[in-house]
Amino acid sequence: MRPTAVVTGAASGIGRELVAALQHDAWVAGLDRDPVDDDSPAAVHFRVDVTDRNAVGDVIDKIADERGGIDWVICAAGIIRDRVSWKMEGDEWDDVIQVNLTGAFNVVRASLAMLRRSRAGRVVFIGSINGTRGGFGQANYAASKAGLVGLARSLALELARDGVTVNVVTPGFIETPMTRSIPREALQRAIARTPLGRMGLPEDVAAAVRFLCSEESGFVTGVVLPVDGGQLLGATP
């Protein structure tokens, strides 16, 4: 039987592309709180809010019952509520942490029993290079993405005895509906700071995740893999 994969944030952007890429290798269930187009590449889709622990547990159990287990969990659900720290409201902090960090933990925690029984368990979190370097007006977002690194490395240690690998992919500026809302001048500055001289594509991120879910990556765990066109190098073209 093909591996069973769960992808959160599957309705659009990077999450949708992850589903499209992984369905070549696995049976993929997409999770998202937003509705999905009829042409979604997922084998099945569940509308669920990752911050709702009980609802997440019910969906994961349903998938595992139907498929006999879960092998790969990829957490791409994320939101932004950008504002400088002295103007940031409490709910803007709470919402981002709840979706980006706690939501990821909810999904993985609900899947752990199945992952530990899998012959090739894989967990991949979609972080951000701003979780490493910070971001102006993004204290909440950067903290949530930095938290994924600590979570992944802790899980990598805990799950190693079961052969489950846990890694983080940290995109730079990727062309998604979220980044299309950024002012043109800001995008141009970001591209200028990227040595490869372009924005990334969701396919670039999906290729990295596909590798980390493959048999060839079985000795790779606790790793943070930037997919940023060299932006973290701090160089300019």
MISEVEX-328015 format. One record per atom (N, C-alpha, C): z, x negated, y negated. Coordinates in pm, whole numbers, plus 50000, padded with zeros to 5 digits. Last residue first. Layout:
// MISEVEX-328015
ZXY/...
// end
This chain:
// MISEVEX-328015
494894769645953/493574764145983/493044755745869/498304759545981/497294767745917/495924761545944/501214761146197/500054754346138/499154764346067/503294770546343/503524768646200/502374761746130/503314777846602/503214763546574/503424760546427/503184804946615/504504798846616/504474783846591/500404809346632/501104811946507/502474805546500/498694807046846/499264794746792/500104796646668/498044832346932/496994824346868/497494811446806/500054844647073/500074845746926/499004837446857/501964849647298/500524852747295/500224855447148/504564830947451/503924835947329/502434838547351/506754837947695/505364833647681/504764839247553/509654827847831/509164834847713/507784829447681/510994830948161/510104824448066/509774833647949/512304838848388/513104835148273/512314828848161/509954824848622/510944834848585/511814829648471/507614817348854/507784817648708/508794828448674/506734818549107/507724808049078/507984806948928/504774838349117/506024840449189/507094829949164/502284840649014/503374837948920/504744838448986/500514848149210/500454834349163/501594830649070/500834875249237/501454866649337/501504852249289/501384889348904/500584885349019/501384877049118/502634894548671/502864904048780/502184899548910/501704875048504/503134874748537/503504884848646/499004883348477/499344871048548/500794870948593/499404906448325/498784907548459/499074894948541/500374895648091/501254903848173/500694905048315/498074882647999/499284874948025/500234882648117/496364904547967/495994893848061/497214885448097/497634919247768/497544924747903/497204914048006/497204903347544/498564905347594/498534910147738/494454905947523/495054892647532/496464893547590/494074933247487/493624927147612/494204913247631/494894937647226/495764942047335/495374935947469/494124907247045/493734920347097/494724924647205/495104890046743/494974891546887/494554905646923/493194880246458/494234888246520/494014888546670/492244845546402/491954859846422/493224866946467/492654817546406/491884823846300/491494838346321/494154800446554/492904805046615/492094813946521/496424796946380/495454786246400/494134790746464/497424819246144/497154818446287/496094807846313/497644823345879/498704815345940/498504813646091/495544840445829/495484826845774/496534817745834/496534863645942/495404856846006/495294842545957/498494869345751/498874866745889/497764859445964/496944874145526/497884862845527/498294859145669/495604896945611/494844884845582/495744872545579/497744914845625/497014911045746/496234898245726/498424916845357/499384911245451/498714906945580/496124929045256/496494915745208/497484908945303/496154954045383/495084944445414/495474930345372/499304966245505/498344964045397/497374952545428/499484981245829/499924970345741/498884968345631/498434998746006/499105004645889/499584994045791/497574984046216/496554989146124/497154995446000/499784979246370/499414968946273/498324973646178/499825003346521/500964999446440/500564989346332/497405003846664/497645013946560/498805010246468/496564968246679/497054980746737/497174991246627/495964936446720/495284947846661/495654960546736/498794915746670/497844921846763/497254934346699/500394887546585/499724899046525/498614903846617/501934878546889/501894876846745/501274889346684/503994887647173/502754887747095/503004883746949/505614874747425/505884876847283/504584876147203/506814884747733/505604881147660/505844884447514/509294874647957/509014881147829/507704875847774/510394881348298/509824873248192/509564881548067/511624878648615/511804885848490/511354876848376/511184883948967/511014875748847/511094884448723/513014886749261/512464894149147/512354884649027/514304876449481/512904873049461/512234880449348/516964879849500/516134890349560/514644887749541/517954859049357/518224859149501/517424869649574/517304866649095/516564855849160/516754856049311/518724884648949/517794890049047/517044879349125/520324870348768/520944879948859/520034884048974/518464854948626/519504848548705/520074857948810/516964875248508/516294865348591/517294858148680/518874888248351/518354894948470/517664885248564/519144868248155/520294872348236/519844879148364/516584867948052/517104855848116/518344858748199/516354894147948/515444889248053/516024877148126/518374894747752/518404903947864/517554898647979/517464875147575/518744873447641/518874882447764/515034887947504/515034874547565/516334872047639/515824911547387/515074912147512/515044898647582/516974902847149/517834907747255/517124908647388/514724898146999/515514886647043/516444890747157/514054924746954/513164916447035/513854903647082/516194933246794/515894940246920/515034931747012/515994915746577/517184915546662/516914922246796/513534923746470/513684910146522/514894909146615/514204950446394/513144947646491/513304933846555/516284946246204/516464954846322/515464951546432/515094929146017/516344925246084/516554933346211/512714928645867/512694932646008/513964928446082/512344917745620/512404932245629/512454937545772/510794890045761/511294895945637/511234911145647/511844880046080/510794885745998/511384892445875/512334854946340/512764864546239/511584869846161/511494838946546/511514832946413/512104842046306/511834854746778/512144840446779/512364835046639/510984879546719/512274878546786/512744864146796/508474875046631/509504876746529/510904877646589/506964875046857/507314861946802/508364863246692/508304899047085/507554896046962/507924881946918/508034914547400/508854910947287/508004909147162/507844932847672/506974929347560/507864927247438/509004921647987/509304927947859/508284923547756/508564926348325/508014919748206/508374928048084/509464921148653/509844927748529/509254919648415/508714925148995/508344918948867/508874927648753/509004918849341/509494925649222/509164917949095/507814917949607/507274910549491/507684917649363/509024933649788/508664920149831/508134911649717/511844953349680/510414950049679/510184935749729/514494956849649/513954958649785/512484954649794/514834953649381/515514944049469/515034945249614/513474975849282/512954962349257/513564952249353/515184996649360/513854995649418/513274981649399/517454991049204/517594992249349/516234990649418/516404991148938/516884978949002/516984980049153/515595011948778/514645007148878/515204996048966/517485016648587/517185027548678/516305022948796/517304992348450/518524995648523/518265006648625/514784994848327/515004984748430/516224988148514/515315016348151/514235017248250/514445007148363/517475006847996/517575019448070/516545020148183/516404983947875/517454982547975/517574995248059/514594996347701/514104987247804/515144985547914/516415010347538/515415017547618/514865008947730/517754989547411/518484997947506/517515005747595/515414978947267/516284971047353/516994979647457/513824998547139/513244985647178/514094978047279/515495021747098/514195022447165/513805008847223/517885011446981/517935020747094/516605021147169/517014995746768/517754989546878/517734998447001/515815016046613/515015004846663/515724997946780/517965033446555/516775038446624/515985027046688/519855017346416/520175023046546/518925027146623/518505010746173/518955000446265/519115006246406/518155036446077/516975027846094/517315015946185/520705045946054/519875051646160/518595043646180/521665030545836/522245028945968/521365034446079/519035016945630/519985027345665/520495025245808/518514988745429/518344994845561/519445004945590/518844974545203/518404988345186/518304995845319/519514949645283/520424956245190/520014970645158/517364942045451/518674945145509/519584952745413/514244958545395/515144947245375/516574951445407/512624974945662/513254976145532/514164964045516/510844991745920/511004979945836/511644983345702/511015001546194/511585008546079/511894997745976/509025004646487/509464996846371/510015006346266/509285006146847/509055012146717/509455002046609/508105005747189/508734999647072/508385006946945/507474999347527/507825009347427/508535002647310/507014981847730/506264979647607/506604989747498/507974968648019/508554976247908/507854972647778/507174971848346/506714965448223/507144974148106/507924965948672/508364973648555/507964965748431/506814968349007/506674961948875/507164971448767/507684983849228/507504969449239/507474962249104/509425009749385/508835004949260/508804989749267/509005034249655/509625022949586/508945020049454/507605055349754/508385047349848/509015035149786/506325072749588/505615060449626/506375052049728/508045094149548/506635096649582/505965084449642/510435081349487/510375090449602/508935092649646/509725067349255/510125059949374/510065068749499/509235088749079/508165079249112/508495072049243/511785100449073/510635108249117/509495099049160/513335079748966/513615084649102/512435092449157/512195078448710/512105066948800/512355071248944/512955103848613/511535100348628/511375088648725/515765102248614/515085112848690/513625109248715/516225080748438/516625079948578/515915090048664/515285092048199/514625080248256/514965079048405/517175112048163/515775115648183/514995104048244/519495096348126/519395105648238/517955109548268/518895081547891/519195074848017/519015084148137/516775081947651/517485092347726/517725087147867/515165062847548/516565062447506/517415072747579/512625068647632/513335058147704/514795056947661/511555100647681/512105091847578/512965081447648/508555110647843/509995108247848/510385098547737/506065122448027/506515122647887/508025121847886/504245104048257/505455111848234/505815110948086/501275102848447/501955100348321/503155109648308/499385084948689/500205096448653/500955092848526/497615064348669/497485073348783/498265086248758/496265057348343/497395057948435/497095067548551/494275058248153/493985051248277/495115051748379/493545089047990/494515078448016/494205071648148/491965109747901/491305098347966/492255086647987/493535127647764/493105131347899/492475119647974/496195110247593/494845115647601/494475118547747/499625120447587/498605110847626/497255117647631/502405124347357/501395129447450/500285119147472/505285102147356/504175108847289/503175114047392/506995088047509/507525100447451/506445108247378/505875075747826/505815075647680/506415088547628/504765058348109/505865065748046/505715064647895/502525057748382/502755055448240/503865064248187/502205041648686/502775053448620/503045049748474/499695028348888/500445027148763/500895040748712/499085008349157/499195022349120/500145022849002/497344977249090/498504985249129/498264999949098/495144963548997/495964957149099/497024966249159/493944978448804/493064971248896/493844965649015/495974987048646/495494996448745/494464990148838/496454967548456/497234966948580/496714976548686/494724974448244/494584961748314/495254961948450/495594999948164/494194997948201/494004985048281/498284994348099/497965003548208/496545001148257/497864977347881/498554972448000/498244981248121/496714994847701/495884984247756/496534977947880/498945010547643/497765016747705/496885006147769/500594991047522/500994997947644/499815004147716/499234983647288/499404973947396/499744980947526/497995016047205/498205002047171/498294992947293/499505043847387/498585037647292/498855022747280/501135053047595/500195062347531/499175055547442/503115037647712/501775037547772/500735045847699/505735029747694/504895028747575/503425029747609/506065014148020/506535022647911/505705020047786/504915014748345/504665009048213/505185018848108/505385006148675/505825015348570/505625008148437/503625003048984/504004997748853/504415009048760/503484994949316/503735005849223/504295000249094/500904978149503/502184978349430/502264990449339/499264995749774/499214988349648/500584988549582/500004991650120/500005000050000/500004991249875/
// end
